[in-house]
Amino acid sequence: MAVSVIGAGLAGCEAAWQLACRGIPVTLYEMKPVKYSPAHHYEGFAELVCSNSLKANRTGSAAGLLKEEMYRLGSIVVRCARETAVPAGGALAVDRYLFSDRMTQMIKGHPLIAVHCEEVTAIPQGPVIVATGPLTSDRFSKAIGALLGEAYLSFYDAASPIVSFDSIDMEKAFFAARYGRGEDDYINCPMNREEYEAFHEALVAGESVELKEFERDRLKVYEGCMPVEVLARRGSDSIRYGPLKPVGLRDPRTGRRPWAVVQLRAENTQKTLYNLVGFQTNLRFPEQKRIFSMIPGLENAAFVRYGVMHRNTFLNSPKLLDATYCLKQDRRIYFAGQMTGVEGYVESAASGILAGINMAMTLQDKPALILPRDTMMGALAAYISDPSVTDFQPMGSNMGLLPPNPERIKDKALRYQAVADRALDSLGCCIKDFCAQTNDPFLTDETEMGGENQ
């Protein structure tokens, strides 16, 4: 039986490739060129629409580590990207059109992949991987909503910035809950009046991203997605009576209630990442770095994700998916790509690899490939499937997702490289065990994965 893969973006192409290379026929559906999303214009598969950079190459970075893990799992995206790379310093940048053409050629050239150019408007029968991306068509979105329930499907990504815990200055910030109720789950960054007024002034004057027409139309539907800078423009005290209200809190350094407080809430169960509560924003990324670094305690904060407000169809994955990207309520259906809550081109492709491998394992009655939590691909899969998450927002790869190294290393570059080396060692052991259990024909030599095996 052929697997239906819906969407020929990076995730769909990776999923189709992993399946076909294991001898499983694939029917790949792509609505281009019959129909285009508002952001796509090129006929080829795996179109990069926002940037021609697939981020850093060095394994001591989150993106570089992720690509190396993908390479060792036979990634077609990494292979084609390296073949069409252009000079970009330490980043992997590609000629977008050559990259898309090469991906299209590879996919269409595989004898077990049949391509159908049509819009899918209903979930197909049989095994299926849904990889339609953040701009899924309205008709297919309705089909997904009917399957999962509208409460589990978001159409707009309005997320606050996220910072790593180890970059917060806890000499200035403090843990506390309002009025001492419950656990001290929030980190509080107190402001005096002078600090608040300077911050408010900068926030009001900050430069915002201009939304595309289709995004502006969508935003009108979501009145609750008000950017913090828009709220700030309503008056000098508007955010002090909103997300920065100081009631029920006392600064332990002074014993008094601050003039204003920025609260941060844990983003993951390991509490290595924290988001700025109520700080959904449409400010440009450099402006977010400049303005939010004015908050006491966040002067040197490492932003692992900036706030965003854009059209983005995504699932409430922690309630729906497991760490293999399989739909818990219907094991014949897998999801992949940005609609699962992974943020970014490379992350999207990585999820497609795991969805493809694990669909193949399901069909062959073999054990699933669940990557260790200390690998980047494993950490992303764990993040989108963590049932304890209550306010799920998309996340890209970042070192804060990985467990800290037991050995404390002060130098950041050396610390990240040690974490990356541990991840690759862990991945190697995991793949060896997986191959021993499954006799997988595509992963046979960890030094050649993604190379000769393709």
Long-range contacts (C-beta under 8 A, 24 or more apart in sequence): 1-25, 1-126, 1-127, 1-363, 2-26, 2-27, 2-114, 2-126, 3-27, 3-126, 3-127, 3-128, 3-129, 3-359, 3-363, 4-29, 4-124, 4-126, 4-127, 4-128, 4-129, 5-29, 5-128, 5-129, 5-131, 6-120, 6-124, 6-128, 6-129, 6-130, 6-131, 6-132, 6-140, 7-130, 7-131, 7-132, 7-133, 7-337, 8-32, 8-45, 8-46, 8-104, 8-107, 8-115, 9-45, 9-46, 9-47, 9-131, 9-132, 9-133, 9-337, 9-348, 10-46, 10-77, 10-337, 10-345, 10-346, 10-348, 10-349, 10-352, 11-131, 11-133, 11-336, 11-337, 11-338, 11-348, 11-349, 11-351, 11-352, 11-355, 12-45, 12-129, 12-131, 12-132, 12-336, 12-337, 12-352, 13-45, 13-46, 13-76, 13-77, 13-103, 13-107, 13-349, 13-352, 14-75, 14-76, 14-77, 14-336, 14-349, 14-350, 14-352, 14-353, 14-356, 15-129, 15-131, 15-334, 15-336, 15-352, 15-353, 15-355, 15-356, 15-359, 16-107, 16-110, 16-113, 16-356, 17-74, 17-76, 17-106, 17-107, 17-110, 17-113, 17-356, 18-74, 18-352, 18-353, 18-356, 18-357, 18-360, 18-442, 19-112, 19-356, 19-359, 19-360, 20-110, 20-112, 20-113, 21-74, 21-110, 21-441, 21-442, 21-454, 22-357, 22-360, 22-364, 22-440, 22-441, 22-442, 23-112, 23-441, 24-112, 24-359, 24-360, 24-363, 25-112, 25-113, 25-114, 26-112, 26-113, 26-114, 27-114, 27-116, 28-107, 28-113, 28-114, 28-115, 28-116, 29-116, 29-118, 29-120, 30-115, 30-116, 30-117, 31-117, 31-118, 31-119, 31-120, 31-137, 32-117, 33-117, 34-117, 34-118, 34-119, 35-119, 35-137, 37-133, 37-135, 37-137, 38-135, 38-212, 38-214, 38-311, 39-135, 39-212, 40-135, 42-96, 42-97, 42-100, 44-97, 44-100, 44-101, 44-103, 44-104, 45-100, 45-103, 45-104, 45-107, 46-77, 46-80, 46-99, 46-100, 46-103, 46-104, 47-96, 47-100, 48-94, 48-96, 48-99, 48-100, 48-345, 51-345, 52-86, 52-93, 52-94, 52-95, 52-96, 53-88, 53-91, 53-92, 53-93, 54-81, 54-91, 54-92, 54-93, 54-94, 54-345, 54-346, 55-91, 55-92, 55-344, 55-346, 56-90, 56-91, 56-92, 57-90, 57-91, 57-92, 58-90, 59-417, 59-420, 59-421, 59-424, 60-413, 60-416, 60-417, 60-420, 61-399, 61-416, 61-420, 62-376, 62-396, 62-397, 62-398, 62-399, 62-401, 63-344, 63-346, 63-397, 64-420, 65-376, 65-397, 65-420, 65-423, 65-424, 66-346, 66-347, 66-350, 66-376, 66-377, 66-380, 66-397, 67-92, 67-346, 68-420, 68-424, 69-350, 69-371, 69-375, 69-376, 69-377, 69-423, 69-424, 69-427, 70-346, 70-349, 70-350, 70-353, 70-377, 70-450, 71-449, 71-450, 72-424, 72-427, 72-428, 72-431, 72-446, 72-449, 72-450, 73-353, 73-357, 73-377, 73-431, 73-443, 73-449, 73-450, 74-353, 74-442, 74-443, 74-449, 74-450, 74-453, 74-454, 75-349, 75-350, 75-353, 75-450, 76-103, 76-106, 76-107, 76-454, 77-103, 77-346, 77-349, 78-349, 78-450, 79-450, 79-454, 80-106, 123-147, 123-333, 126-332, 127-332, 127-333, 127-359, 127-362, 127-363, 128-332, 128-333, 128-334, 129-333, 129-334, 129-335, 129-336, 129-352, 129-355, 129-356, 129-359, 130-333, 130-334, 130-335, 130-336, 130-339, 131-335, 131-336, 131-337, 131-339, 131-352, 131-355, 132-313, 132-337, 132-339, 133-313, 133-337, 133-338, 133-339, 133-348, 134-311, 134-312, 134-313, 134-314, 134-338, 134-339, 135-311, 135-313, 136-313, 136-339, 141-313, 144-315, 147-330, 147-333, 148-315, 148-320, 148-329, 151-316, 152-315, 152-316, 152-319, 152-320, 153-313, 153-314, 153-315, 153-316, 154-312, 154-313, 154-314, 154-315, 154-316, 155-218, 155-311, 155-312, 155-313, 156-218, 156-219, 156-221, 156-222, 156-225, 156-309, 156-310, 156-311, 156-312, 157-308, 157-309, 157-310, 157-311, 157-312, 157-314, 157-393, 157-394, 158-222, 158-225, 158-280, 158-308, 158-309, 159-275, 159-280, 159-305, 159-307, 159-308, 159-309, 159-393, 159-394, 160-275, 160-276, 160-277, 160-278, 160-279, 160-280, 160-281, 160-307, 160-393, 161-275, 161-276, 161-279, 161-281, 161-288, 161-292, 161-303, 161-305, 161-306, 161-307, 162-267, 162-273, 162-274, 162-275, 162-276, 162-303, 162-304, 162-305, 162-395, 162-400, 163-264, 163-273, 163-274, 163-275, 163-276, 163-298, 163-301, 163-302, 163-303, 163-304, 164-272, 164-273, 164-274, 164-301, 164-302, 164-304, 164-398, 164-399, 164-400, 165-271, 165-272, 165-273, 165-274, 165-400, 166-272, 166-302, 166-400, 166-404, 167-300, 167-301, 167-302, 168-264, 168-274, 168-297, 168-298, 168-301, 169-296, 169-297, 169-298, 169-299, 169-300, 170-297, 171-297, 172-296, 172-297, 173-264, 173-296, 173-297, 174-251, 174-252, 174-253, 176-249, 176-250, 176-252, 178-247, 178-248, 178-249, 179-248, 180-248, 181-248, 185-265, 185-266, 186-263, 186-264, 186-265, 186-277, 187-263, 187-264, 187-265, 187-274, 187-297, 188-249, 188-251, 188-261, 188-262, 188-263, 188-264, 189-261, 189-262, 189-263, 189-264, 189-295, 189-296, 189-297, 189-298, 190-246, 190-249, 190-251, 190-258, 190-259, 190-260, 190-261, 190-296, 191-244, 191-258, 191-259, 191-260, 191-261, 191-262, 191-295, 191-296, 192-258, 192-259, 193-259, 195-259, 195-260, 195-294, 195-296, 196-240, 196-244, 196-259, 196-260, 197-236, 198-294, 199-291, 199-294, 199-295, 200-232, 200-236, 200-239, 202-290, 202-291, 202-294, 203-228, 203-229, 203-232, 203-239, 203-291, 204-229, 204-232, 204-233, 206-283, 206-284, 206-287, 206-291, 207-283, 207-284, 207-287, 208-282, 208-283, 208-284, 208-287, 209-282, 209-283, 209-284, 209-309, 211-282, 211-309, 211-310, 212-311, 214-311, 215-309, 215-310, 215-311, 218-311, 219-309, 225-280, 225-309, 226-280, 227-280, 227-281, 227-282, 227-283, 227-309, 228-278, 228-279, 228-280, 228-281, 229-281, 229-282, 229-283, 230-282, 242-278, 243-277, 243-278, 243-279, 244-278, 262-295, 262-298, 267-393, 267-395, 268-383, 268-386, 268-389, 268-401, 269-386, 269-388, 270-403, 272-400, 272-401, 272-404, 273-304, 273-398, 273-400, 273-401, 275-393, 276-307, 279-307, 280-307, 280-309, 281-307, 281-309, 282-307, 282-309, 283-307, 302-400, 304-396, 304-398, 304-399, 304-400, 305-343, 305-395, 305-396, 305-398, 312-338, 312-394, 313-339, 314-338, 314-339, 314-340, 314-341, 314-394, 315-339, 315-340, 315-341, 316-392, 317-341, 317-384, 317-385, 317-392, 318-384, 318-385, 318-386, 318-387, 318-388, 318-389, 318-392, 319-387, 321-384, 321-385, 322-385, 323-370, 323-371, 323-378, 323-381, 323-382, 323-385, 324-354, 324-355, 324-358, 324-368, 324-369, 324-370, 324-381, 325-351, 325-354, 325-355, 325-358, 325-381, 325-384, 326-355, 326-358, 326-359, 326-362, 331-362, 334-358, 334-359, 338-394, 340-384, 341-383, 341-384, 341-392, 341-393, 341-394, 341-395, 342-380, 342-384, 342-394, 342-395, 342-396, 343-394, 343-395, 343-396, 344-396, 344-397, 346-397, 347-380, 347-396, 347-397, 350-376, 350-377, 350-380, 350-397, 351-380, 351-381, 351-384, 353-377, 354-381, 361-438, 364-438, 366-437, 366-438, 366-440, 367-434, 367-437, 367-438, 369-430, 369-434, 371-427, 371-430, 372-426, 372-427, 372-430, 373-402, 373-403, 374-402, 374-403, 374-419, 374-422, 374-423, 374-426, 375-402, 375-423, 375-424, 375-426, 375-427, 375-430, 376-401, 376-402, 376-423, 377-427
